Amino acid sequence: MGYMNITSKGQQEVTYDAVVIGSGISGGFAAMELCAKGYKTLVLERGRMVKHGEYPTANLDTWDLPNRNLVTAEERAAHYFKQSRLSWWVNQDNKHWINKDDEYPYDEVERFDWIRGHHVGGRSIMWGRHCYRWSDIDFEANLKEGIAVDWPIRYADIEPWYDYVERFVGVSGQKEGLKQVPDGQFLKPFPLNCAEQHMREQVLKKYPGRIVTPGRVANLSEYDPNHHKGMRGPCQSRDRCWRGCPYGAYFSSLSATLAVAADTGNLTIRPDSIVHEIVFDRNTGKASAVRVKDANSGEEIDFKARLIFCCASTIGSTAILLNSRSEVFPDGLGNSSGELGHNIMDHHYGMGASGILPGMEDTYYKGRRPVGFYIPRFRNIDEESRRDDYVRGFGYQGSAQRGTNAPAGMIGAGLKEVIFSPGPYQVGMTCFGEMLPYHENRMFLNFDKLDPNGMPTIVFDAKLRENEYKLREDGVQCAVEMLEAAGCEEIRSWNEETAPGACIHEMGTARMGRDPKTSVLNKWNQMHEVPNVFVTDGSCMTSAGTQNPSITYMALTARAVDYAHKEVQGGRL
Ligand SMILES: Cc1cc2nc3c(=O)[nH]c(=O)nc-3n(C[C@H](O)[C@H](O)[C@H](O)COP(=O)(O)OP(=O)(O)OC[C@H]3O[C@@H](n4cnc5c(N)ncnc54)[C@H](O)[C@@H]3O)c2cc1C
């Protein structure tokens, strides 16, 4: 991977064909597509350099890690006091991928769990890899219900781009022919185990339309030489993906997009480069440069480019745009609509159910699959499934596993004996609910309080509202119903509200739309008011759907690069 360490005395101008801000899921894809089309491309990443294979905990077992993989109470209090409010995110095996809260502070009017890491590869290293297509049920919802603004695209606009990115990424899954989660270009699925298959059959009998299907994930379930010339190997079912995979078996910027981009010879990647703003030139009506502060030297450098792709993640990109103030755009670049920073969404969870599934005790399964089952949305997808008390819906992720029988508090020989016999199948499922785009839910910058890097402090003010609360009750109820249908015993359910951000699907703060007066981006992810700036991360989303969103960011990114290239070729950009 080309890495140019650019140093200069004072202000230096360096010119590229294209600059991509951020090297995570969307930035990696933008860089690969631009490089493949021949653009000399600079990727600016604020975090440290990481190369594929540099995953320090990838081969460690739990007992190799301090404190059986737990971070200490002192460490949590000192460094992860926001991100460890949900107990499971920060552990010894992944803490090096997560920003320390004391080094990267932000403020909250309402609690916002902002889980992120600054390093080359961004959250493509730690992501859960679930990939589900959106459908017209999602793209048409705002218009039909009169909520926020209409999406400027429909499924037909993005479908070929889903095909394109899925073939490259490698998504395992099972075709089901569902209108709410269309089928894709799947590798073979990681199959349901016998308990999950049993659940699929029983649930379907009682609730036709509720489909228990293998989760669709960006893990290579089979070897395919198309995946970066065979450089990516098949999944070993180690279930340690979030640490980084030395086999390149799941999709990340490091294993896939940046590696392919580097092969073109057109990629320069510059880590430790904190983008502060995009500079607007009122004479051309375009952005002229990306202004960076070097994290090591503190030096300020402007990088010029014909095309700028802003892919610094939803919050990161929105902060850069809000900080890009000029005479023409006093409230942030391309923000005449005033919508920049508003309409922030996430999925909400902390609701679900679990139970014991008796029987099948003569069966077992091999390996640690990287995924269990998925139950796509089944509420409000047609007249029959329409609810009067809330709009939109929810999906579930879950699995059935044989745990141990060990009762709490046991020690010594008795414990040893018990843990050597596998317990019964235990089924657990978590509900992921859609959150509506409320103008009042927003992030903004506090220009009177600078962070340690000299950027105005990000402040969050967003919360769940009535529609989300009603949906949650139904989500829990349906989970219990399905476990009952499967024959589970000792069913336990929970509904513990999570703060926005906690699902790590934050989106919507620079939304796409048809009208520049009410949206920031047009249907090509291009800023309505600044034609050479494209924003293709989650900030572009006009609604949140129920599906994990990153495959949609990838499809929109590839589509936007294709469009930008045609505009360049046509002499319009
Ligand atoms: C534990 C976990 C599980 C997840 N599971 C799933 C899942 O199953 N399915 C799914 O679809 N999504 C999942 N996600 C979410 C997914 O990771 C994100 O949607 C995705 O990474 C967003 O891509 P991005 O390119 O917008 O941002 P990121 O991948 O976060 O990359 C943004 C990059 O920009 C850099 N950056 C930020 N600000 C600046 C700046 N000012 N200057 C320069 N660089 C900057 C950051 O350092 C970062 O490297 C999960 C995330 C986590 C953490």
The ligand as a Tripos MOL2 file, in Angstrom:
@<TRIPOS>MOLECULE
LIG
   53    58     1     0     0
SMALL
NO_CHARGES

@<TRIPOS>ATOM
      1 C1        -19.0500   -3.8180   16.7650 C.3       1 LIG1
      2 C2        -19.7060   -3.3110   15.5150 C.ar      1 LIG1
      3 C3        -20.6290   -4.1280   14.8570 C.ar      1 LIG1
      4 C4        -21.2260   -3.6730   13.6810 C.ar      1 LIG1
      5 N1        -22.0400   -4.5200   12.9770 N.ar      1 LIG1
      6 C5        -22.5210   -4.1550   11.7750 C.ar      1 LIG1
      7 C6        -23.2290   -5.0770   10.9600 C.ar      1 LIG1
      8 O1        -23.4110   -6.2480   11.3170 O.2       1 LIG1
      9 N2        -23.7030   -4.6610    9.7650 N.ar      1 LIG1
     10 C7        -23.5630   -3.3780    9.3590 C.ar      1 LIG1
     11 O2        -24.0680   -3.0470    8.2910 O.2       1 LIG1
     12 N3        -22.8610   -2.4770   10.1000 N.ar      1 LIG1
     13 C8        -22.3430   -2.8360   11.2890 C.ar      1 LIG1
     14 N4        -21.6180   -1.9470   12.0430 N.ar      1 LIG1
     15 C9        -21.5330   -0.5530   11.5790 C.3       1 LIG1
     16 C10       -20.4540   -0.3650   10.5300 C.3       1 LIG1
     17 O3        -19.2030   -0.6180   11.0810 O.3       1 LIG1
     18 C11       -20.5390    1.0670   10.0190 C.3       1 LIG1
     19 O4        -21.8230    1.2960    9.4680 O.3       1 LIG1
     20 C12       -19.5110    1.3320    8.9400 C.3       1 LIG1
     21 O5        -18.2190    1.0470    9.3470 O.3       1 LIG1
     22 C13       -19.6070    2.7660    8.5100 C.3       1 LIG1
     23 O6        -18.6790    2.9890    7.4870 O.3       1 LIG1
     24 P1        -18.0460    4.4110    7.3120 P.3       1 LIG1
     25 O7        -17.0970    4.3430    6.2060 O.co2     1 LIG1
     26 O8        -19.1420    5.4070    7.2220 O.co2     1 LIG1
     27 O9        -17.3520    4.7240    8.7100 O.3       1 LIG1
     28 P2        -16.1350    4.0110    9.4480 P.3       1 LIG1
     29 O10       -16.0020    2.6060    9.0310 O.co2     1 LIG1
     30 O11       -16.3020    4.3290   10.8780 O.co2     1 LIG1
     31 O12       -14.8720    4.7930    8.8770 O.3       1 LIG1
     32 C14       -14.7380    6.1880    9.0100 C.3       1 LIG1
     33 C15       -13.2630    6.5370    9.0070 C.3       1 LIG1
     34 O13       -13.1310    7.9520    8.8950 O.3       1 LIG1
     35 C16       -12.1060    8.3760    9.7790 C.3       1 LIG1
     36 N5        -12.3460    9.7900   10.1240 N.ar      1 LIG1
     37 C17       -13.3260   10.2730   10.9090 C.ar      1 LIG1
     38 N6        -13.2080   11.6120   10.9980 N.ar      1 LIG1
     39 C18       -12.1240   11.9750   10.2530 C.ar      1 LIG1
     40 C19       -11.4810   13.2120    9.9930 C.ar      1 LIG1
     41 N7        -11.9330   14.3740   10.4990 N.pl3     1 LIG1
     42 N8        -10.3740   13.2180    9.2000 N.ar      1 LIG1
     43 C20        -9.8980   12.0570    8.6590 C.ar      1 LIG1
     44 N9        -10.4640   10.8500    8.9170 N.ar      1 LIG1
     45 C21       -11.5750   10.8150    9.6880 C.ar      1 LIG1
     46 C22       -12.2350    7.4410   10.9620 C.3       1 LIG1
     47 O14       -11.0380    7.4050   11.7260 O.3       1 LIG1
     48 C23       -12.5590    6.1120   10.2860 C.3       1 LIG1
     49 O15       -11.4010    5.3850    9.9710 O.3       1 LIG1
     50 C24       -20.9680   -2.3620   13.2040 C.ar      1 LIG1
     51 C25       -20.0410   -1.5510   13.8780 C.ar      1 LIG1
     52 C26       -19.3970   -2.0310   15.0060 C.ar      1 LIG1
     53 C27       -18.3650   -1.1500   15.6770 C.3       1 LIG1
@<TRIPOS>BOND
     1     1     2 1
     2     2     3 ar
     3     2    52 ar
     4     3     4 ar
     5     4     5 ar
     6     4    50 ar
     7     5     6 ar
     8     6     7 ar
     9     6    13 1
    10     7     8 2
    11     7     9 ar
    12     9    10 ar
    13    10    11 2
    14    10    12 ar
    15    12    13 ar
    16    13    14 ar
    17    14    15 1
    18    14    50 ar
    19    15    16 1
    20    16    17 1
    21    16    18 1
    22    18    19 1
    23    18    20 1
    24    20    21 1
    25    20    22 1
    26    22    23 1
    27    23    24 1
    28    24    25 2
    29    24    26 1
    30    24    27 1
    31    27    28 1
    32    28    29 2
    33    28    30 1
    34    28    31 1
    35    31    32 1
    36    32    33 1
    37    33    34 1
    38    33    48 1
    39    34    35 1
    40    35    36 1
    41    35    46 1
    42    36    37 ar
    43    36    45 ar
    44    37    38 ar
    45    38    39 ar
    46    39    40 ar
    47    39    45 ar
    48    40    41 1
    49    40    42 ar
    50    42    43 ar
    51    43    44 ar
    52    44    45 ar
    53    46    47 1
    54    46    48 1
    55    48    49 1
    56    50    51 ar
    57    51    52 ar
    58    52    53 1
@<TRIPOS>SUBSTRUCTURE
     1 LIG1         1 GROUP 0 **** ****
